[in-house]
Amino acid sequence: MAEHDHHHHHHHEPRSGSALSTAAALTVAFAIVEALGGWWTGSLALLSDAGHMLTDGAALGLGAIAAWMARRPPSERHSYGLGRAEIVAALVNAGAMLIIVLGLGYEAIVRLGNPTAVLGAPAALIAGIGLVLNLWVMRRLHGHDMNTRAARLHVIGDALGSVAALASGTLVALTGWTRADPVASLAICVLIAASSWRLLRESLHALMEGVPQGLSVETIGSEMARVEGVLSVHDLHVWMLSGSRTALSAHVMVRSMGQWERTLAELQRRLHERFGIDHVTLQPESMTRPLVRH
């Protein structure tokens, strides 16, 4: 009979569901203020950033719901829990950002060919207030899980939009060059598109159960094989359970089954300390026992 050892840690990074909820409410509220300001001043940068912030408010709300779902305990129907809701939220957010960028880019190009009057000073003032709000929200979003990173991406996009609106409003007020408004919008679109595309690819990779970025199956296997008593490692698999949890399973050929408990403890320690992997399933095998293949 094959022996299976399952070692399950559930150490999560501090969730930022509360911070995401606060960020969503503030973002939507200021988006309304910015939209009114953009309509009053005639600033495309403000109107674009208002639409951007409104969508971001919905995205932050989605992130808060995903963070709440990820905290739900495993069940009979979801034995790993609902941690992958964070990855799905990151995917949706990244896709939404790319759609937003296309709309903003098109509007900016239209404005370049047909510039309109802009009240530079009021636009710059409103954008400055928005920038302060975005920086405050960004400081509240802690954590390195994919969901929080997606939320931070939206807030960074908002902050960059506010910077663009602030810069263009100031330039219009000082020089009267109204094309500064759509030019600033286009510059921000390029930056946001690059970050969104990177996050989209990463979340799709995670959903396809790819090896998490920064980890190598070959490196992990070599490190495990260096543990005293381990002869070889095979059928090694590494994948993401959620935006912050990585899982590993493997068959471990050992010199002595009698030393397995000590070997297992050392393997778990190394996987945690070297690679941050805490959800580990290892099956020991001995040279004197038939191999068990799944």
Phi, psi and chi 1 to 4 in degrees:
 res  aa     phi    psi   chi1   chi2   chi3   chi4
   1 MET       -  135.4  179.6 -176.2  -64.3      -
   2 ALA   -75.6  143.7      -      -      -      -
   3 GLU  -100.0  135.8  -64.5 -177.3   23.0      -
   4 HIS  -122.3  131.7  -64.1  -92.4      -      -
   5 ASP  -117.3  121.9  -76.4  -85.6      -      -
   6 HIS  -112.2  122.3  -61.1  -84.3      -      -
   7 HIS  -119.6  110.7 -174.0   65.0      -      -
   8 HIS  -117.9  112.2  -57.0  -67.1      -      -
   9 HIS  -101.0  149.6  -77.1  -56.9      -      -
  10 HIS  -127.5   48.3  -64.3  -74.2      -      -
  11 HIS   -85.1  107.0  -60.8  -48.9      -      -
  12 HIS   -99.0  150.4  -60.2  -82.6      -      -
  13 GLU   -66.3  150.9  -65.4 -175.5   12.7      -
  14 PRO   -53.3  124.3  -26.1   35.1      -      -
  15 ARG   -73.9  150.3  -59.1  -64.9 -178.6 -175.2
  16 SER  -114.6   33.6   52.5      -      -      -
  17 GLY   -59.3  -42.8      -      -      -      -
  18 SER   -64.3  -43.8  176.1      -      -      -
  19 ALA   -63.2  -37.9      -      -      -      -
  20 LEU   -66.1  -40.4  -74.2  169.4      -      -
  21 SER   -63.2  -44.3  -60.4      -      -      -
  22 THR   -63.0  -44.2  -58.1      -      -      -
  23 ALA   -61.4  -40.4      -      -      -      -
  24 ALA   -62.9  -45.8      -      -      -      -
  25 ALA   -63.4  -45.5      -      -      -      -
  26 LEU   -66.9  -37.8  -70.4  174.7      -      -
  27 THR   -65.2  -45.2  -60.8      -      -      -
  28 VAL   -64.5  -41.7  170.2      -      -      -
  29 ALA   -61.6  -45.3      -      -      -      -
  30 PHE   -75.1  -25.3 -166.8   77.3      -      -
  31 ALA   -60.5  -38.7      -      -      -      -
  32 ILE   -65.4  -43.5  -63.3  172.5      -      -
  33 VAL   -61.1  -43.6  173.0      -      -      -
  34 GLU   -68.4  -35.8 -152.6  168.2   38.4      -
  35 ALA   -64.1  -44.1      -      -      -      -
  36 LEU   -63.0  -40.2  -66.3  172.9      -      -
  37 GLY   -65.5  -39.4      -      -      -      -
  38 GLY   -65.7  -39.6      -      -      -      -
  39 TRP   -65.3  -39.7  171.2   77.3      -      -
  40 TRP   -69.6  -43.5  172.3   48.2      -      -
  41 THR   -88.1  -15.0   62.1      -      -      -
  42 GLY    78.1   17.6      -      -      -      -
  43 SER   -88.3  118.4  170.1      -      -      -
  44 LEU   -65.7  -37.2  173.3   64.0      -      -
  45 ALA   -60.6  -41.3      -      -      -      -
  46 LEU   -69.0  -45.0  -85.4 -176.2      -      -
  47 LEU   -62.7  -41.6  -77.3  171.5      -      -
  48 SER   -64.2  -43.7  -61.3      -      -      -
  49 ASP   -67.4  -32.1 -160.7   41.1      -      -
  50 ALA   -65.2  -45.8      -      -      -      -
  51 GLY   -63.4  -39.7      -      -      -      -
  52 HIS   -61.1  -46.7 -179.2 -166.5      -      -
  53 MET   -67.9  -35.4  -71.3 -174.1   74.1      -
  54 LEU   -63.2  -45.3 -172.2   62.0      -      -
  55 THR   -66.2  -37.8  -53.1      -      -      -
  56 ASP   -64.2  -36.0  -78.2   -3.9      -      -
  57 GLY   -59.5  -42.3      -      -      -      -
  58 ALA   -65.9  -38.9      -      -      -      -
  59 ALA   -66.1  -40.2      -      -      -      -
  60 LEU   -65.6  -37.6  -70.2  168.1      -      -
  61 GLY   -62.3  -41.3      -      -      -      -
  62 LEU   -61.8  -40.6  176.0   62.6      -      -
  63 GLY   -63.0  -38.5      -      -      -      -
  64 ALA   -64.4  -41.4      -      -      -      -
  65 ILE   -64.3  -41.5  -66.1  172.0      -      -
  66 ALA   -63.9  -39.8      -      -      -      -
  67 ALA   -63.6  -39.0      -      -      -      -
  68 TRP   -64.9  -44.0  171.7   78.5      -      -
  69 MET   -62.8  -37.2  -67.9  177.3   66.4      -
  70 ALA   -65.9  -23.4      -      -      -      -
  71 ARG   -82.6   -9.8  -68.9 -165.1  -59.7  -90.9
  72 ARG   -66.6  139.7  -55.1  -71.2  -68.0  174.8
  73 PRO   -72.0  160.3   27.9  -35.8      -      -
  74 PRO   -58.5  152.6  -23.6   34.2      -      -
  75 SER  -135.1  179.1   64.9      -      -      -
  76 GLU   -64.2  -33.4  -69.6 -174.3    3.4      -
  77 ARG   -87.1  -24.7  -69.9 -176.7   58.1   82.9
  78 HIS  -130.5   83.6  -60.2   94.7      -      -
  79 SER   -66.2  -22.1   59.9      -      -      -
  80 TYR   -95.7    1.5  -82.6  130.7      -      -
  81 GLY    82.9 -164.8      -      -      -      -
  82 LEU  -115.0   31.7  -62.6  172.4      -      -
  83 GLY   -59.9  -28.4      -      -      -      -
  84 ARG   -72.0   -7.7  -74.3 -149.2  167.1 -179.1
  85 ALA   -58.5  -31.2      -      -      -      -
  86 GLU   -63.8  -41.3  -64.0  177.7  -51.7      -
  87 ILE   -69.6  -40.3  -59.4  174.9      -      -
  88 VAL   -62.5  -42.2  173.5      -      -      -
  89 ALA   -62.4  -39.6      -      -      -      -
  90 ALA   -63.1  -40.4      -      -      -      -
  91 LEU   -63.5  -46.7  177.2   68.1      -      -
  92 VAL   -63.2  -43.1  171.7      -      -      -
  93 ASN   -63.1  -43.1  -76.0  -14.6      -      -
  94 ALA   -64.6  -41.9      -      -      -      -
  95 GLY   -64.3  -39.9      -      -      -      -
  96 ALA   -63.3  -39.8      -      -      -      -
  97 MET   -62.6  -40.0  -74.2  -63.3  -66.0      -
  98 LEU   -64.7  -38.3  -72.1  173.9      -      -
  99 ILE   -66.1  -41.3  -65.8  173.5      -      -
 100 ILE   -60.6  -43.9  -68.1  168.2      -      -
 101 VAL   -60.5  -40.5  163.5      -      -      -
 102 LEU   -62.3  -43.3  -71.3  175.6      -      -
 103 GLY   -65.3  -43.5      -      -      -      -
 104 LEU   -66.5  -40.5  -64.9 -179.1      -      -
 105 GLY   -62.4  -43.2      -      -      -      -
 106 TYR   -61.7  -46.0  172.2   78.1      -      -
 107 GLU   -63.9  -37.1 -169.9   64.1   29.0      -
 108 ALA   -65.7  -39.9      -      -      -      -
 109 ILE   -64.3  -40.8  -68.6  172.6      -      -
 110 VAL   -60.8  -43.3  170.6      -      -      -
 111 ARG   -66.0  -32.0  -80.4  -72.7 -173.4   99.0
 112 LEU   -63.1  -39.0  -81.7  174.3      -      -
 113 GLY   -79.6  -22.1      -      -      -      -
 114 ASN  -138.8   72.3 -175.4   28.5      -      -
 115 PRO   -63.3  146.3   23.1  -32.4      -      -
 116 THR  -121.6  163.0   58.6      -      -      -
 117 ALA   -66.9  141.1      -      -      -      -
 118 VAL  -133.1  132.5  176.2      -      -      -
 119 LEU   -83.0   94.6  -62.7  177.4      -      -
 120 GLY   -62.0  -48.9      -      -      -      -
 121 ALA   -63.3  -50.5      -      -      -      -
 122 PRO   -62.3  -37.3  -23.8   35.3      -      -
 123 ALA   -62.5  -42.1      -      -      -      -
 124 ALA   -64.6  -38.9      -      -      -      -
 125 LEU   -64.0  -47.1  176.4   61.3      -      -
 126 ILE   -63.5  -41.4  -64.7  171.7      -      -
 127 ALA   -63.7  -37.2      -      -      -      -
 128 GLY   -63.3  -40.6      -      -      -      -
 129 ILE   -64.7  -41.0  -63.2  172.4      -      -
 130 GLY   -62.9  -38.1      -      -      -      -
 131 LEU   -63.5  -43.2  177.4   60.1      -      -
 132 VAL   -60.7  -43.4  171.5      -      -      -
 133 LEU   -62.3  -45.2  173.0   65.4      -      -
 134 ASN   -62.7  -41.0  -70.7  -36.5      -      -
 135 LEU   -65.7  -36.9  -66.9  176.7      -      -
 136 TRP   -65.5  -44.9 -178.2   82.5      -      -
 137 VAL   -63.0  -41.7  168.6      -      -      -
 138 MET   -59.9  -37.4 -159.3 -178.0  -53.0      -
 139 ARG   -67.9  -24.9  -72.7 -168.1   61.4 -177.7
 140 ARG   -83.9  -15.1  -71.8 -179.4   57.1   85.7
 141 LEU   -91.7   94.8  -66.4  177.2      -      -
 142 HIS  -101.2  166.5  -58.1  -67.6      -      -
 143 GLY   106.4  156.2      -      -      -      -
 144 HIS  -116.9    8.0  -60.2  -75.1      -      -
 145 ASP   -69.8  159.9   59.8  -85.1      -      -
 146 MET   -62.2  -35.7 -167.2  174.7  -68.8      -
 147 ASN   -64.0  -45.9 -173.7   39.7      -      -
 148 THR   -66.8  -37.8  -57.1      -      -      -
 149 ARG   -62.9  -38.5  -73.1  169.1   50.2 -149.8
 150 ALA   -64.4  -41.4      -      -      -      -
 151 ALA   -63.6  -42.7      -      -      -      -
 152 ARG   -63.3  -34.4  -90.3 -157.0  -57.3  -92.5
 153 LEU   -60.0  -43.1  172.2   62.0      -      -
 154 HIS   -63.8  -43.4  -79.3  -90.8      -      -
 155 VAL   -67.1  -38.8  177.8      -      -      -
 156 ILE   -62.3  -40.6  -71.0  170.8      -      -
 157 GLY   -60.8  -41.1      -      -      -      -
 158 ASP   -62.6  -43.8  -73.8  -24.4      -      -
 159 ALA   -62.5  -42.8      -      -      -      -
 160 LEU   -65.1  -37.7  -68.8  174.1      -      -
 161 GLY   -62.7  -40.2      -      -      -      -
 162 SER   -65.8  -39.5  -64.1      -      -      -
 163 VAL   -61.7  -43.8  169.1      -      -      -
 164 ALA   -63.2  -44.3      -      -      -      -
 165 ALA   -65.8  -38.4      -      -      -      -
 166 LEU   -64.6  -46.0  175.9   60.2      -      -
 167 ALA   -66.5  -45.2      -      -      -      -
 168 SER   -68.4  -39.1   63.2      -      -      -
 169 GLY   -61.9  -41.8      -      -      -      -
 170 THR   -64.6  -42.6  -58.3      -      -      -
 171 LEU   -65.1  -41.2 -169.0   58.0      -      -
 172 VAL   -64.0  -42.4  169.5      -      -      -
 173 ALA   -63.7  -36.3      -      -      -      -
 174 LEU   -85.5  -34.6  -64.7  176.5      -      -
 175 THR  -117.0  -21.8   68.1      -      -      -
 176 GLY    82.0    5.6      -      -      -      -
 177 TRP   -81.6   97.6 -173.1   48.6      -      -
 178 THR   -72.7  -19.9   56.5      -      -      -
 179 ARG   -69.1  -11.7  -78.4 -169.3  172.5   86.9
 180 ALA   -60.5  -30.2      -      -      -      -
 181 ASP   -62.9  -57.2 -166.6   60.5      -      -
 182 PRO   -69.6  -29.5   22.1  -33.5      -      -
 183 VAL   -62.1  -43.8  167.5      -      -      -
 184 ALA   -63.0  -39.3      -      -      -      -
 185 SER   -62.8  -41.0  -63.9      -      -      -
 186 LEU   -65.3  -39.9  -78.5  174.8      -      -
 187 ALA   -62.2  -42.3      -      -      -      -
 188 ILE   -67.7  -36.5  -63.6  -54.1      -      -
 189 CYS   -58.5  -41.8  -76.2      -      -      -
 190 VAL   -63.0  -44.5  173.0      -      -      -
 191 LEU   -64.5  -44.6  -66.0  174.8      -      -
 192 ILE   -67.0  -39.7  -63.7  174.1      -      -
 193 ALA   -61.4  -41.2      -      -      -      -
 194 ALA   -64.0  -46.2      -      -      -      -
 195 SER   -66.5  -39.6  -62.2      -      -      -
 196 SER   -66.6  -41.0  -61.4      -      -      -
 197 TRP   -64.2  -40.0  180.0 -111.6      -      -
 198 ARG   -63.7  -44.0 -175.9  166.1   57.1 -111.3
 199 LEU   -67.6  -37.0 -179.5   62.4      -      -
 200 LEU   -61.4  -45.9 -176.4   68.3      -      -
 201 ARG   -64.2  -40.2  -72.7 -169.3  -54.6  172.7
 202 GLU   -67.0  -41.7 -172.6  175.8  -21.6      -
 203 SER   -69.1  -38.1   52.7      -      -      -
 204 LEU   -63.8  -39.7  -80.9  172.7      -      -
 205 HIS   -60.7  -41.4 -179.3   74.1      -      -
 206 ALA   -67.2  -41.6      -      -      -      -
 207 LEU   -66.0  -28.1  -72.5  175.1      -      -
 208 MET   -86.1   11.9  -65.4  -60.4  -66.8      -
 209 GLU    59.2   37.4  -62.6 -169.7  -17.7      -
 210 GLY   -74.8  162.9      -      -      -      -
 211 VAL   -66.1  129.2  178.0      -      -      -
 212 PRO   -55.7  147.5  -24.7   34.3      -      -
 213 GLN   -58.7  139.7  -73.1 -170.1  -12.8      -
 214 GLY    89.7   -6.5      -      -      -      -
 215 LEU  -114.7  148.2  -63.5 -178.4      -      -
 216 SER  -129.8  126.3  164.0      -      -      -
 217 VAL   -59.9  -40.1  170.0      -      -      -
 218 GLU   -63.2  -44.0 -178.1  177.4   -6.8      -
 219 THR   -65.6  -43.0  -58.5      -      -      -
 220 ILE   -63.4  -44.4  -66.3  172.1      -      -
 221 GLY   -62.5  -40.0      -      -      -      -
 222 SER   -64.6  -40.6  -62.5      -      -      -
 223 GLU   -65.4  -41.4 -179.4   65.6   25.3      -
 224 MET   -64.2  -38.6  -67.5  174.3   66.6      -
 225 ALA   -68.8  -18.3      -      -      -      -
 226 ARG   -80.9   -9.7  -79.8 -163.4  -75.1  -91.7
 227 VAL   -68.0  135.9  171.7      -      -      -
 228 GLU   -60.3  131.3 -176.3  178.9   -4.1      -
 229 GLY    96.7  -11.5      -      -      -      -
 230 VAL   -94.5  125.6  174.7      -      -      -
 231 LEU   -90.1  -40.4  -61.0  176.3      -      -
 232 SER  -165.1  165.5   64.5      -      -      -
 233 VAL  -131.4  134.3  177.7      -      -      -
 234 HIS  -143.6  173.9   62.1   96.4      -      -
 235 ASP    49.7   44.8  -69.9  -18.1      -      -
 236 LEU   -87.5  126.6  174.2   59.7      -      -
 237 HIS  -131.2  137.1  -57.3  -76.9      -      -
 238 VAL  -132.8  130.9 -175.7      -      -      -
 239 TRP  -154.0  170.1   68.9  100.3      -      -
 240 MET   -95.8  128.0  -67.3 -174.3   69.8      -
 241 LEU   -83.7  -35.7  -71.0  176.6      -      -
 242 SER  -152.2 -171.3   69.3      -      -      -
 243 GLY   -66.9  -14.7      -      -      -      -
 244 SER  -132.1    2.0   58.0      -      -      -
 245 ARG  -121.9  130.7  -65.4  174.3   62.0 -152.3
 246 THR  -114.4  139.4  -58.8      -      -      -
 247 ALA  -115.4  154.3      -      -      -      -
 248 LEU  -143.5  140.9  176.6  147.6      -      -
 249 SER  -137.0  147.5   67.1      -      -      -
 250 ALA  -165.0  158.6      -      -      -      -
 251 HIS  -100.7  131.8  -71.4 -142.2      -      -
 252 VAL  -118.8  117.5 -177.8      -      -      -
 253 MET   -82.6  120.3 -176.4   73.9   68.4      -
 254 VAL  -117.0  155.8  -65.4      -      -      -
 255 ARG   -72.8  -37.5 -175.1  174.3  -69.6  109.1
 256 SER  -142.9  124.4  169.4      -      -      -
 257 MET   -67.5  -24.6  -66.4  -63.7  -66.8      -
 258 GLY   -67.5  -20.8      -      -      -      -
 259 GLN  -100.9   12.1  -60.2  -65.4  -40.7      -
 260 TRP   -62.0  -41.0  172.0 -119.4      -      -
 261 GLU   -58.2  -43.7  -70.1  -60.9  -35.7      -
 262 ARG   -68.5  -40.5 -173.9  173.9   65.9 -178.4
 263 THR   -64.2  -42.0  -57.2      -      -      -
 264 LEU   -61.3  -44.4  173.3   61.9      -      -
 265 ALA   -61.5  -39.6      -      -      -      -
 266 GLU   -69.7  -38.8  177.2   60.4   17.6      -
 267 LEU   -62.1  -44.6  -75.3  167.3      -      -
 268 GLN   -62.4  -41.9  -68.6  166.9   -9.1      -
 269 ARG   -62.2  -46.0 -174.1 -171.6   67.9   80.3
 270 ARG   -66.9  -40.9  -68.8 -157.2 -172.1 -171.8
 271 LEU   -63.7  -37.0  -71.2  169.9      -      -
 272 HIS   -70.8  -49.4  168.5   71.1      -      -
 273 GLU   -73.3  -38.7  -66.5 -178.4   -4.2      -
 274 ARG   -86.1  -33.8  -69.7  -70.4  -54.8  -84.0
 275 PHE  -125.5   -3.9  -51.6  105.3      -      -
 276 GLY    70.1   24.7      -      -      -      -
 277 ILE   -99.9  119.7  -58.5  174.6      -      -
 278 ASP  -117.0  -16.7  -71.5  -38.4      -      -
 279 HIS   -99.1   96.0 -168.3  106.1      -      -
 280 VAL  -122.4  132.5  177.7      -      -      -
 281 THR  -125.3  115.4  -57.0      -      -      -
 282 LEU  -124.9  137.7  -60.8  175.3      -      -
 283 GLN  -116.4  117.1  175.9  175.8  -49.9      -
 284 PRO   -79.3  147.0   31.6  -35.0      -      -
 285 GLU  -137.8  144.4  -63.2  173.4   -9.5      -
 286 SER  -114.3  153.1  168.6      -      -      -
 287 MET   -62.7  -23.1  -66.4  -68.2  -69.8      -
 288 THR   -92.4    1.7   60.2      -      -      -
 289 ARG  -121.0  147.0  -58.9  173.6   58.6 -178.5
 290 PRO   -64.7  144.3   24.3  -33.5      -      -
 291 LEU   -71.0  143.7  -62.2 -177.8      -      -
 292 VAL  -109.9  119.7  176.7      -      -      -
 293 ARG  -106.2  142.8  -58.0  -74.1 -177.5  178.2
 294 HIS  -103.9      -  -68.4  -56.2      -      -
